[in-house]
Amino acid sequence: NITNYAFLDDGKKVKIYVNLPGVGDCGDDNIAIDYTERSLCLTVKGYIPSPSASKEKEEDKGELIMDSAPETVKEIIDERKEDRCLTFAQLYGDIEKATFKKKPDKVIITLKKKDESKWNSIIAW
């Protein structure tokens, strides 16, 4: 799951910035957004974490154990692919529309609010 993001309340819109190094290399068909008036789910399929993200992940585990070596470059790439999701089951307010833009190292989600009330958070408390 994606847990790190930033957001900006911009009047009639809320923007959510999701940093994913190298996400620009994902095919457009691999990124999808599903939403309702009060929920949102961003899915990135087949994401390949950058080498620095993989290194951090390995350090968190304490040790890396390799039990078999892949035979081809394609197998190496396929082993690194991950599906990532950012989900909000209960948004702070109602939305009319949700869209996204893919950048080289991030995804920017734009939520169009039903009204211009100020959002102090993305999720409802």
BABA-663174 format. One record per residue: residue in one letter; x, y, z of N, C-alpha, C in turn. Coordinates in Angstrom, 1 decimal, always signed. Example, Ala and Ser with C-alpha at 12.3 -4.5 7.8 and 13.67 -1.06 7.14 Angstrom:
2
 code     nX     nY     nZ    caX    caY    caZ     cX     cY     cZ
    A  +13.2   -5.7   +7.8  +12.3   -4.5   +7.8  +13.2   -3.3   +7.8
    S  +12.8   -2.2   +7.1  +13.7   -1.1   +7.1  +12.9   +0.0   +7.9
# end
This chain:
125
 code     nX     nY     nZ    caX    caY    caZ     cX     cY     cZ
    N   +0.8   -1.2   +0.0   +0.0   +0.0   +0.0   +0.9   +1.3   +0.0
    I   +0.3   +2.3   -0.6   +1.0   +3.6   -0.6   +0.5   +4.3   +0.6
    T   +1.5   +4.8   +1.5   +1.1   +5.5   +2.7   +1.6   +6.9   +2.8
    N   +2.5   +7.2   +1.9   +3.1   +8.6   +1.9   +2.5   +9.4   +0.7
    Y   +2.0  +10.6   +1.1   +1.4  +11.5   +0.1   +1.3  +12.9   +0.7
    A   +1.1  +13.8   -0.1   +0.9  +15.2   +0.3   -0.4  +15.7   -0.3
    F   -1.1  +16.7   +0.3   -2.3  +17.2   -0.4   -2.3  +18.7   -0.2
    L   -3.1  +19.3   -1.1   -3.3  +20.7   -1.2   -4.8  +21.0   -1.4
    D   -5.4  +21.8   -0.5   -6.8  +22.2   -0.7   -6.7  +23.5   -1.5
    D   -7.4  +23.4   -2.7   -7.3  +24.5   -3.6   -8.7  +25.0   -4.0
    G   -9.5  +25.4   -3.0  -10.8  +25.9   -3.3  -11.8  +24.8   -3.7
    K  -12.1  +24.7   -5.0  -13.0  +23.7   -5.6  -12.3  +22.4   -5.8
    K  -11.0  +22.3   -5.6  -10.3  +21.1   -5.9   -9.3  +20.8   -4.8
    V   -9.0  +19.5   -4.7   -8.0  +19.0   -3.8   -7.0  +18.2   -4.6
    K   -5.7  +18.5   -4.4   -4.7  +17.8   -5.2   -3.9  +16.9   -4.2
    I   -3.7  +15.7   -4.6   -2.9  +14.7   -3.8   -1.7  +14.3   -4.6
    Y   -0.5  +14.5   -4.0   +0.8  +14.2   -4.6   +1.3  +12.9   -4.1
    V   +1.5  +12.0   -5.0   +2.0  +10.6   -4.6   +3.4  +10.4   -5.2
    N   +4.4  +10.4   -4.4   +5.8  +10.2   -4.9   +6.0   +8.7   -5.1
    L   +6.3   +8.4   -6.4   +6.7   +7.0   -6.7   +7.8   +7.1   -7.7
    P   +9.1   +7.1   -7.3  +10.2   +7.2   -8.2  +10.1   +6.2   -9.4
    G  +10.2   +6.7  -10.6  +10.1   +5.9  -11.8   +8.7   +5.5  -12.3
    V   +7.7   +6.0  -11.7   +6.3   +5.7  -12.1   +6.0   +6.1  -13.5
    G   +6.8   +7.0  -14.0   +6.6   +7.5  -15.4   +6.9   +6.4  -16.4
    D   +7.6   +5.4  -16.0   +7.9   +4.2  -16.9   +6.8   +3.2  -16.9
    C   +5.8   +3.3  -16.1   +4.6   +2.4  -16.1   +3.7   +2.8  -17.3
    G   +3.2   +1.8  -17.9   +2.3   +2.0  -19.0   +1.0   +2.7  -18.5
    D   +0.4   +3.5  -19.4   -0.8   +4.3  -19.0   -1.9   +3.3  -18.6
    D   -2.0   +2.1  -19.1   -3.0   +1.1  -18.8   -2.8   +0.5  -17.4
    N   -1.6   +0.7  -16.8   -1.3   +0.2  -15.5   -1.7   +1.1  -14.4
    I   -2.1   +2.3  -14.7   -2.5   +3.2  -13.6   -4.0   +3.5  -13.7
    A   -4.8   +3.3  -12.6   -6.2   +3.5  -12.7   -6.7   +4.2  -11.4
    I   -7.8   +4.9  -11.5   -8.4   +5.5  -10.4   -9.9   +5.2  -10.4
    D  -10.3   +4.7   -9.2  -11.7   +4.4   -9.0  -12.2   +5.3   -7.9
    Y  -13.4   +5.8   -8.0  -13.9   +6.7   -7.0  -15.4   +6.7   -6.9
    T  -15.9   +7.1   -5.7  -17.3   +7.4   -5.5  -17.4   +8.8   -4.9
    E  -18.6   +9.2   -4.5  -18.7  +10.5   -3.9  -17.8  +10.7   -2.7
    R  -17.5   +9.6   -1.9  -16.8   +9.7   -0.6  -15.6   +8.8   -0.5
    S  -15.2   +8.1   -1.6  -14.1   +7.2   -1.6  -13.2   +7.3   -2.8
    L  -12.0   +6.8   -2.7  -11.0   +7.0   -3.7  -10.0   +5.8   -3.7
    C   -9.6   +5.3   -4.8   -8.6   +4.2   -4.9   -7.7   +4.4   -6.1
    L   -6.5   +4.6   -5.9   -5.5   +4.7   -7.0   -4.7   +3.4   -7.0
    T   -4.6   +2.8   -8.2   -3.9   +1.5   -8.3   -2.8   +1.7   -9.4
    V   -1.6   +1.3   -9.0   -0.5   +1.3  -10.0   -0.1   -0.2  -10.1
    K   -0.3   -0.8  -11.2   +0.1   -2.2  -11.4   +1.4   -2.3  -12.1
    G   +2.2   -3.3  -11.7   +3.5   -3.6  -12.4   +4.5   -2.5  -12.1
    Y   +4.4   -1.8  -11.0   +5.4   -0.7  -10.6   +6.7   -1.4  -10.3
    I   +7.8   -0.8  -10.8   +9.1   -1.3  -10.5   +9.8   -0.2   -9.6
    P  +10.0   -0.5   -8.4  +10.6   +0.5   -7.5  +12.0   +0.8   -8.0
    S  +12.4   +2.1   -7.7  +13.7   +2.5   -8.1  +14.7   +1.8   -7.3
    P  +16.0   +1.7   -7.7  +17.0   +1.0   -6.9  +17.2   +1.5   -5.5
    S  +17.0   +2.8   -5.3  +17.1   +3.4   -3.9  +16.0   +2.9   -3.1
    A  +14.8   +2.8   -3.6  +13.6   +2.3   -2.9  +13.8   +0.9   -2.5
    S  +14.3   +0.1   -3.5  +14.6   -1.3   -3.2  +15.6   -1.5   -2.1
    K  +16.7   -0.7   -2.2  +17.7   -0.8   -1.2  +17.2   -0.5   +0.2
    E  +16.3   +0.6   +0.4  +15.7   +0.9   +1.6  +14.9   -0.3   +2.1
    K  +14.1   -0.9   +1.2  +13.3   -2.1   +1.6  +14.1   -3.2   +2.1
    E  +15.2   -3.5   +1.4  +16.1   -4.6   +1.8  +16.7   -4.3   +3.2
    E  +17.1   -3.0   +3.4  +17.7   -2.7   +4.7  +16.7   -2.9   +5.8
    D  +15.4   -2.6   +5.6  +14.4   -2.8   +6.6  +14.2   -4.2   +7.0
    K  +14.5   -5.1   +6.0  +14.3   -6.6   +6.3  +15.5   -7.1   +7.1
    G  +16.6   -6.4   +7.1  +17.8   -6.8   +7.8  +18.8   -7.6   +7.0
    E  +18.3   -8.5   +6.2  +19.2   -9.3   +5.3  +18.4   -9.7   +4.1
    L  +19.2   -9.9   +3.0  +18.6  -10.4   +1.7  +19.0  -11.8   +1.5
    I  +18.0  -12.7   +1.2  +18.3  -14.1   +1.0  +17.8  -14.4   -0.4
    M  +18.7  -14.9   -1.2  +18.4  -15.3   -2.6  +18.5  -16.8   -2.7
    D  +17.4  -17.4   -3.1  +17.4  -18.9   -3.1  +17.5  -19.4   -4.5
    S  +17.2  -18.6   -5.5  +17.5  -19.0   -6.9  +17.7  -17.7   -7.8
    A  +18.5  -17.9   -8.7  +18.8  -16.7   -9.6  +18.0  -16.8  -10.8
    P  +17.4  -15.6  -11.2  +16.6  -15.6  -12.5  +17.5  -15.8  -13.7
    E  +17.0  -16.3  -14.7  +17.8  -16.7  -15.9  +17.9  -15.6  -16.9
    T  +16.9  -14.7  -17.0  +16.8  -13.7  -18.0  +16.5  -12.3  -17.4
    V  +16.8  -11.3  -18.2  +16.6   -9.9  -17.7  +15.1   -9.8  -17.5
    K  +14.2  -10.4  -18.4  +12.8  -10.3  -18.2  +12.4  -10.8  -16.9
    E  +12.9  -12.0  -16.5  +12.6  -12.6  -15.2  +13.0  -11.7  -14.0
    I  +14.2  -11.0  -14.2  +14.6  -10.1  -13.1  +13.6   -8.9  -13.0
    I  +13.2   -8.4  -14.1  +12.2   -7.3  -14.1  +10.9   -7.7  -13.6
    D  +10.4   -8.9  -14.0   +9.1   -9.4  -13.5   +9.1   -9.6  -12.0
    E  +10.3  -10.1  -11.5  +10.4  -10.3  -10.0  +10.3   -9.0   -9.2
    R  +10.7   -7.9   -9.8  +10.7   -6.6   -9.1   +9.4   -5.9   -9.2
    K   +8.5   -6.3  -10.1   +7.2   -5.6  -10.3   +6.3   -5.8   -9.1
    E   +5.7   -4.7   -8.7   +4.8   -4.7   -7.6   +3.5   -3.9   -7.9
    D   +2.4   -4.3   -7.3   +1.2   -3.5   -7.4   +1.1   -2.6   -6.2
    R   +0.8   -1.3   -6.4   +0.7   -0.4   -5.3   -0.7   +0.2   -5.3
    C   -1.2   +0.5   -4.1   -2.6   +1.1   -4.0   -2.6   +2.2   -3.0
    L   -3.3   +3.2   -3.2   -3.6   +4.3   -2.3   -5.1   +4.4   -2.2
    T   -5.6   +4.1   -1.0   -7.1   +4.0   -0.8   -7.6   +4.8   +0.4
    F   -8.6   +5.6   +0.1   -9.3   +6.4   +1.1  -10.8   +5.9   +1.1
    A  -11.2   +5.2   +2.2  -12.5   +4.6   +2.3  -13.5   +5.7   +2.6
    Q  -13.1   +6.8   +3.3  -14.0   +7.8   +3.7  -13.3   +9.2   +3.5
    L  -13.6   +9.8   +2.4  -13.0  +11.2   +2.1  -13.5  +12.2   +3.1
    Y  -12.8  +13.3   +3.3  -13.2  +14.4   +4.1  -14.5  +15.0   +3.7
    G  -14.8  +15.1   +2.4  -16.0  +15.6   +1.9  -16.4  +14.9   +0.6
    D  -17.5  +15.4   +0.0  -18.0  +14.7   -1.2  -17.3  +15.3   -2.4
    I  -17.0  +14.4   -3.4  -16.4  +14.8   -4.7  -17.3  +14.5   -5.8
    E  -17.1  +15.3   -6.9  -17.8  +15.1   -8.2  -17.0  +14.2   -9.1
    K  -15.7  +14.4   -9.1  -14.8  +13.8  -10.1  -13.4  +13.6   -9.5
    A  -12.7  +12.6  -10.0  -11.3  +12.4   -9.7  -10.6  +12.0  -11.0
    T   -9.4  +12.7  -11.1   -8.6  +12.4  -12.3   -7.1  +12.3  -11.8
    F   -6.2  +11.9  -12.7   -4.8  +11.8  -12.3   -3.9  +12.2  -13.5
    K   -2.7  +12.6  -13.2   -1.7  +12.9  -14.2   -0.4  +12.1  -13.7
    K   +0.2  +11.4  -14.7   +1.4  +10.7  -14.4   +2.6  +11.6  -14.8
    K   +3.5  +11.7  -13.8   +4.7  +12.5  -14.1   +5.9  +11.4  -13.9
    P   +7.1  +11.8  -14.3   +8.2  +10.9  -14.2   +8.4  +10.2  -12.8
    D   +8.2  +10.9  -11.7   +8.4  +10.4  -10.4   +7.3  +10.5   -9.4
    K   +6.1  +10.9  -10.0   +4.9  +11.0   -9.1   +3.6  +10.9   -9.9
    V   +2.6  +10.7   -9.1   +1.2  +10.8   -9.7   +0.5  +11.9   -8.9
    I   -0.2  +12.8   -9.7   -0.9  +13.9   -9.1   -2.4  +13.6   -9.3
    I   -3.1  +13.4   -8.2   -4.6  +13.1   -8.3   -5.3  +14.5   -8.0
    T   -6.3  +14.8   -8.8   -7.1  +16.0   -8.6   -8.5  +15.6   -8.3
    L   -9.0  +16.0   -7.2  -10.4  +15.7   -6.8  -11.2  +17.0   -7.0
    K  -12.3  +17.0   -7.7  -13.2  +18.1   -7.8  -14.3  +18.0   -6.7
    K  -14.3  +18.9   -5.8  -15.2  +18.9   -4.7  -16.6  +19.3   -5.1
    K  -17.6  +18.8   -4.4  -19.0  +19.2   -4.7  -19.3  +20.6   -4.2
    D  -18.6  +21.0   -3.1  -18.7  +22.4   -2.7  -17.3  +22.9   -2.3
    E  -17.2  +24.2   -2.0  -15.9  +24.8   -1.7  -15.5  +24.8   -0.2
    S  -16.1  +23.9   +0.5  -15.7  +23.8   +2.0  -14.2  +23.4   +2.1
    K  -13.6  +23.9   +3.1  -12.2  +23.7   +3.4  -12.0  +22.2   +3.9
    W  -11.0  +21.6   +3.3  -10.6  +20.2   +3.7   -9.4  +20.4   +4.6
    N   -9.5  +19.9   +5.9   -8.3  +19.9   +6.8   -7.5  +18.6   +6.7
    S   -8.1  +17.7   +6.0   -7.5  +16.4   +5.8   -8.0  +15.7   +4.5
    I   -7.5  +14.6   +4.1   -8.1  +13.9   +3.0   -9.1  +12.9   +3.5
    I   -8.9  +12.4   +4.7   -9.8  +11.4   +5.3  -10.7  +12.0   +6.3
    A  -12.0  +11.5   +6.4  -12.9  +12.0   +7.4  -12.5  +11.4   +8.8
    W  -12.7  +12.2   +9.8  -12.3  +11.7  +11.2  -13.5  +11.1  +11.8
# end
